[in-house]
Amino acid sequence: MSPPRTLKEAQKLMGRINALSRFISRSAERNLPFFKVLKKAQKFKWTEDCDKAFSELKEYLSQIPRLAKPSPSEPLWMYLSASRLAASSVLVKQEGQSQHLIYFSSHLFKDAETRYSNIEKLAWMLVLTVRKLRPYFLSHPVTVLTNSNLGRLLTQPRISGWLAKWTVELGEYDIQYQPRTAIKAQALADFLTEVPDGEPDQVWKVFVGGSSNKQGSGVGVILISPQEEEIRLSIRLSFRASNNEAKYEAVLAGLQAAQWMGATRVHLHSHSQLVAQQVEGNYEIHSDRLRRYAEAFTKMRTEFAEVTIQKIPRTENSKADELARLASSLSEWYSKEPGPQVSFVAQIEPDDQTPALIEPDDWRRPLLDFLRTGATPSDAGLVKTLRRHASRFTIVEEQLYKRSFSRPLLKCLGASRG
C-alpha cells in the first residue's frame, strides 16, 4: 500500500486503522501525525512525519501479535500506561508461565484531559477501557497491574467530582489492583517500553504555610508538579489553632494533597524552623499536641517512597503564606462555579473525642476493614458485593460515611444507635 496523497485517501487510511485498533498497541499515539493532517483538511499536506509514521505502522502490522480468547470466568490482567498526549491499556490472560494478549485500547487526550495528572490519566483510561470492554469486566475478575497509587485512589478515596463518579462506576465490577512486577510477554514489554509509565518516580515540590489570627486559622498549600504545573489550595481550619499548630496542619494538608495527586516523592518547603526540625527529630517536642502532629507526619510519611522537608526563608514562601492568611481571614466563602473539590480533615483527634468502638458483629466492620487495609471475606460472592458497595463509602476521622450525590456525607451508625 502506498502512502495517501489526497484527503480522501487519508480518510480511508484512518478508517482501516480504526478497524484494526484492537490489534495495535498505543494506536492513538502512533496515528497522531495522521490526526494532525486531517484537522487541517482545508490545507491538506502529507508531511515527512506522516511518511515516517506510515512506514512504522506497516512494519508493525507485518509482525502483528496474535490475540487470544479467554475462557468463561477466567481471571484477566490489565496493564495501563499514559504519556503526555495519549494513554493505552492492554488486557491479557495467563497460561502457565506466559501471558497472551486479548485486547489493545488507546485514547488520545483532548483539551482539559491533557492537564490531568498522570494518575488521573490512568484512572480515566481505565474507565474508558471498562466502558469499551464491558462484557469482559462483567464476566471476568480483572486485576490492574500498575506501580502508581491508582488502587489506593479508587478504593480508599477522599475525593469528589469526576474521580468520585469514576469510583462509583468502577465499583460495579470485580477489579483489583496490584503492583506491577515482571512483564512476561514480549508484546507487553514493547507496549510498556513504547509508552513509559510517566510520573511515579518524579519529584513534586510542595510549599506550605499556616496562619492564625482573631478571625480564625488557615493553611496555604502550593503543589508544583514535575512539569512545573502549579496547584494552589487555601484551606480554612474548622477549629482555632495556634501558629505552630497551623503550620503543622499545613504540612499534613500538603502531604494529603500530594498523595491525592498520586505523587510518591515529595519535597516539602516551609519557613517554620520549629516544624522542620521537630519532624526530623532534631528538636525536642514538649507539647503533647505538637507531638501528636509529629507522629501523624511520621505515619503519613511511610505512605510515600520519599518525603523530605526543608526550611526556607520566609520571602521564598510568600505565596503559600498569602493563601494561609486568606483562609484565616475569611469567615465565609462561596463559589459560583461548581467544580471538583478535595476534602481535607485534621490529622489528629481533638482532645475531647475518642474513636467510636465497633462491635465484631457491627455491619460497618467489613466496610471499615476493607477501606483501611483491603481485607475481604473468604466467600467470593461476598467479596464482589463488598467491592461494589465500598465505592460509595469513605472514612473521615475513623468514622464511616456514605457518599450522596445531592447531600453531604451521611454518617453511618451501628444497630444500637439506629
C-alpha positions in Angstrom: 0.0 0.0 0.0 1.4 3.4 -1.0 1.1 6.5 1.3 -2.0 8.6 0.8 -1.6 11.7 -1.3 -5.1 13.2 -1.1 -7.5 13.9 1.8 -9.9 11.1 0.7 -7.1 8.6 0.7 -6.0 9.7 4.2 -9.6 9.3 5.4 -9.7 5.8 4.0 -6.4 5.0 5.8 -7.8 6.2 9.1 -10.9 4.1 8.7 -8.8 1.0 8.1 -6.6 1.8 11.1 -9.7 2.2 13.3 -10.9 -1.2 12.2 -7.5 -2.7 13.3 -7.1 -0.7 16.5 -7.7 -3.6 18.9 -4.6 -5.3 17.4 -2.3 -2.2 17.6 -0.6 -1.1 20.8 -0.8 2.7 21.6 -2.6 3.2 18.3 -3.7 6.8 19.2 -0.1 7.8 19.6 1.1 6.0 16.5 -1.6 7.8 14.5 -1.1 11.2 15.9 0.6 12.6 12.7 -2.4 11.4 10.7 -4.9 13.2 13.1 -2.9 16.4 12.7 -3.2 16.2 9.0 -6.9 15.6 9.0 -7.5 18.5 11.4 -6.1 20.8 8.7 -8.3 19.3 6.0 -8.7 22.5 4.0 -4.9 22.7 3.6 -4.1 19.0 3.3 -0.4 18.2 3.1 1.2 14.8 3.7 4.3 15.5 5.7 7.6 13.7 6.4 6.3 12.8 9.9 3.3 11.2 8.2 5.6 9.2 5.9 7.6 8.0 8.9 4.5 7.1 10.9 3.1 5.2 7.9 6.3 3.2 7.4 6.5 2.3 11.1 2.8 1.3 11.1 3.3 -1.0 8.1 6.3 -2.6 9.7 4.4 -3.1 13.0 1.4 -4.7 11.1 3.7 -7.1 9.4 4.6 -8.6 12.8 1.2 -8.1 14.5 0.7 -10.2 17.6 -2.0 -12.9 17.8 -4.9 -12.2 20.1 -6.2 -14.9 22.5 -9.8 -15.7 23.6 -10.4 -16.0 27.4 -12.4 -18.9 28.9 -15.6 -18.1 30.9 -14.9 -16.6 34.3 -11.1 -16.8 33.8 -9.1 -14.2 35.7 -7.7 -11.5 33.5 -4.9 -8.9 33.9 -4.6 -5.3 32.7 -1.7 -3.1 32.1 -2.1 0.7 31.9 0.3 3.4 30.7 0.0 7.1 30.0 2.1 9.8 28.3 1.6 13.5 27.8 -0.8 13.2 24.9 -2.2 9.6 25.0 -3.0 6.7 27.2 -3.1 3.0 26.4 -4.2 -0.3 28.0 -3.8 -3.9 27.3 -5.9 -6.8 28.5 -4.2 -10.2 28.9 -4.8 -13.8 30.1 -2.3 -16.1 31.9 -1.5 -19.6 30.5 1.2 -21.3 32.5 4.3 -19.0 32.7 3.3 -16.8 29.7 0.8 -14.1 29.1 -1.4 -13.8 25.9 -2.9 -10.7 24.5 -6.7 -10.3 24.4 -7.3 -6.6 23.5 -5.4 -3.3 23.0 -7.1 0.0 23.7 -5.8 3.5 23.2 -7.1 7.1 23.8 -5.8 10.5 22.6 -6.3 13.2 25.2 -8.3 16.3 24.2 -8.3 19.8 25.7 -8.7 19.6 29.5 -7.7 15.9 29.6 -4.1 16.8 28.7 -3.9 18.8 32.0 -4.8 15.7 34.1 -2.1 14.4 36.4 -0.6 11.1 35.5 -2.7 9.1 38.0 -5.9 10.9 36.7 -4.9 9.9 33.2 -4.5 6.3 34.2 -7.9 6.4 36.0 -9.6 7.9 33.0 -8.0 5.3 30.7 -9.3 2.5 33.0 -12.8 4.0 32.9 -12.7 4.3 29.1 -11.4 0.7 28.8 -14.2 -0.6 31.1 -16.8 1.1 29.0 -15.4 -0.3 25.8 -14.8 -3.8 27.1 -17.8 -4.0 29.5 -18.6 -7.7 28.7 -15.1 -8.8 29.7 -15.3 -6.9 33.0 -18.8 -8.3 33.8 -17.9 -11.9 33.2 -14.2 -12.0 34.5 -12.4 -10.8 37.6 -9.7 -8.3 36.4 -6.5 -7.3 38.2 -5.0 -4.0 37.2 -1.2 -4.1 37.4 0.3 -0.6 38.0 3.1 0.9 40.0 1.1 4.1 40.7 -1.2 4.7 43.6 -4.3 4.1 41.4 -5.6 1.3 43.6 -5.5 3.5 46.7 -7.0 6.4 44.9 -10.0 4.4 43.6 -10.6 2.1 46.6 -9.9 4.3 49.6 -10.7 7.7 48.3 -11.4 11.1 49.9 -12.4 12.6 46.7 -15.3 14.3 44.9 -16.1 15.5 41.4 -15.2 13.3 38.4 -13.0 10.9 40.4 -15.9 10.1 42.7 -18.1 9.4 39.7 -15.4 7.1 38.2 -15.0 5.3 41.5 -18.8 4.6 41.7 -18.8 3.5 38.1 -15.9 1.1 38.5 -17.4 -0.3 41.8 -19.8 -2.3 39.7 -17.0 -4.6 38.5 -14.7 -7.1 40.2 -11.5 -5.1 39.8 -8.4 -5.5 42.0 -5.2 -3.5 42.0 -1.6 -5.0 42.4 1.9 -3.6 41.9 3.4 -4.4 38.5 6.3 -6.8 38.7 7.7 -8.8 35.8 6.5 -8.3 32.2 6.3 -11.8 30.8 5.1 -11.4 27.2 7.4 -9.7 24.8 4.5 -7.7 23.3 3.7 -6.3 26.7 7.3 -5.4 27.2 7.2 -3.5 23.9 3.9 -1.8 24.9 5.3 -0.5 28.2 8.6 0.5 26.7 7.0 2.5 23.9 4.7 4.2 26.4 6.7 4.6 29.6 4.9 4.9 33.0 5.1 8.6 33.4 5.5 10.3 36.8 5.7 7.9 39.7 9.4 8.4 40.3 9.4 12.2 39.7 9.5 14.7 42.5 6.7 17.1 43.5 7.5 20.3 45.2 5.1 21.4 48.0 5.3 24.9 49.6 3.2 25.2 52.8 2.3 28.0 55.2 0.0 28.4 58.2 -1.7 31.4 59.7 -3.7 32.0 62.9 -5.4 35.3 64.0 -8.5 36.6 65.7 -10.7 35.7 62.7 -9.6 32.1 62.6 -6.9 29.7 61.4 -6.0 28.6 57.9 -3.3 27.0 55.8 -2.0 27.5 52.3 -0.5 24.9 50.0 1.2 25.2 46.6 1.9 22.0 44.7 4.3 22.1 41.8 4.3 19.0 39.5 7.3 17.7 37.7 6.1 19.5 34.6 6.1 22.8 36.7 2.3 23.0 36.7 1.1 24.9 39.9 -1.9 23.9 42.0 -2.9 26.3 44.9 -5.1 25.4 47.9 -6.4 27.7 50.6 -8.0 25.8 53.4 -9.8 27.3 56.4 -9.5 25.2 59.6 -12.7 24.3 61.4 -11.1 24.9 64.8 -8.9 27.6 66.4 -5.2 26.6 66.2 -2.0 28.2 67.4 0.6 29.4 64.9 2.7 26.2 65.3 -0.4 24.0 65.0 -1.5 25.8 61.9 2.0 25.2 60.4 1.8 21.5 61.2 -1.7 21.4 59.7 -0.2 23.0 56.5 2.5 20.3 56.3 -0.1 17.5 56.7 -2.5 19.1 54.2 0.4 19.4 51.8 1.2 15.7 52.1 -2.5 14.8 51.8 -2.9 16.9 48.6 0.3 15.4 47.1 -1.0 11.9 47.9 -4.3 12.7 46.2 -2.4 13.8 43.1 -0.6 10.5 43.0 2.9 11.7 44.0 5.3 9.2 45.5 8.3 11.5 46.0 7.7 14.9 47.8 9.9 17.8 48.8 8.2 20.0 51.4 9.2 23.6 51.8 8.2 25.5 55.0 9.7 28.7 56.6 9.0 27.2 60.1 12.3 26.2 61.6 10.4 24.5 64.5 8.3 22.2 62.4 11.1 21.3 60.0 13.4 20.3 62.9 10.8 18.6 65.1 9.6 16.2 62.4 13.2 15.3 61.6 13.8 14.6 65.2 16.4 17.3 65.7 14.4 19.3 68.2 12.6 18.0 71.3 8.8 18.3 71.5 7.4 19.5 74.8 3.8 20.0 73.8 1.6 16.8 73.7 -0.5 18.2 70.9 2.5 19.0 68.7 3.9 15.6 69.5 0.7 14.1 68.1 1.1 16.2 65.0 4.7 14.9 64.6 3.5 11.3 65.0 0.8 11.9 62.3 3.5 13.2 60.0 5.7 10.2 60.6 2.7 7.9 59.8 1.8 9.7 56.6 5.5 9.7 55.6 5.5 5.9 55.3 2.9 6.1 52.5 5.4 7.7 50.2 8.6 6.5 48.6 10.4 9.7 49.7 9.5 12.7 51.8 11.9 15.5 52.7 11.2 18.8 54.4 13.4 21.9 54.1 13.3 25.2 55.9 13.3 28.1 53.5 13.4 31.9 54.0 10.0 33.5 54.6 10.5 35.6 51.4 10.6 32.4 49.3 7.3 31.2 50.8 5.3 34.3 50.4 2.7 32.8 48.0 1.8 30.0 50.4 1.6 32.4 53.3 -0.8 34.7 51.4 -3.1 31.7 50.8 -3.0 30.8 54.5 -3.8 34.4 55.5 -6.6 34.5 53.0 -8.2 31.3 54.5 -7.8 32.5 58.1 -9.3 36.0 57.5 -12.5 34.9 55.6 -15.5 33.8 57.6 -17.5 32.5 54.6 -16.5 31.8 51.0 -18.9 30.9 48.2 -18.1 29.6 44.8 -20.4 30.5 41.9 -18.9 27.8 39.7 -19.2 24.1 40.7 -16.0 22.1 40.4 -14.1 19.2 41.8 -13.2 19.5 45.5 -10.8 17.8 47.9 -11.9 17.2 51.5 -9.1 17.7 54.0 -9.6 16.8 57.6 -7.5 17.3 60.7 -4.9 14.5 61.1 -5.2 14.3 64.9 -8.2 13.8 67.0 -9.4 16.6 69.3 -8.6 16.0 73.0 -12.3 15.6 74.0 -13.1 12.9 71.5 -12.2 9.2 71.2 -12.8 6.9 68.2 -16.2 5.1 68.2 -15.9 1.4 69.2 -17.1 -1.1 66.5 -18.5 -4.3 67.8 -17.4 -7.5 66.0 -20.9 -8.1 64.5 -21.4 -4.5 63.5 -22.5 -4.2 59.9 -19.9 -1.4 59.4 -16.9 -3.6 60.3 -16.4 -5.3 56.8 -16.6 -1.9 55.1 -14.1 -0.3 57.6 -11.7 -3.2 57.3 -11.8 -3.2 53.5 -11.3 0.6 53.2 -8.5 0.6 55.8 -6.5 -2.5 54.8 -8.2 -4.1 51.8 -9.3 -7.1 53.9 -12.0 -9.2 52.3 -14.2 -12.1 53.4 -13.5 -15.7 52.4 -16.7 -16.0 50.4 -16.0 -15.0 46.7 -19.6 -13.8 46.3 -19.5 -11.6 49.3 -16.2 -10.1 48.1 -17.7 -8.9 44.8 -20.7 -7.4 46.7 -18.3 -5.7 49.2 -16.2 -4.1 46.5 -19.3 -2.8 44.7 -20.7 -1.2 47.9 -17.4 0.1 49.3 -17.1 2.6 46.4 -20.0 4.5 48.0 -18.4 4.9 51.4 -15.4 6.7 52.9 -13.7 7.1 56.3 -13.3 10.5 57.9 -11.6 10.7 61.3 -12.2 6.9 61.9 -15.9 7.3 61.2 -17.7 5.6 58.3 -19.7 7.9 56.0 -21.8 7.2 52.9 -21.5 9.4 49.9 -24.6 11.1 48.5 -24.9 12.8 45.1 -27.1 15.7 46.3 -26.4 15.9 50.1 -23.4 16.0 52.4 -21.7 12.8 53.6 -24.1 10.6 55.6 -22.7 9.3 58.9 -23.2 5.5 59.4 -24.4 4.4 62.8 -24.4 1.0 64.5 -27.5 -1.0 65.3 -27.5 0.2 68.9 -27.9 3.9 67.7 -30.0 3.2 64.7 
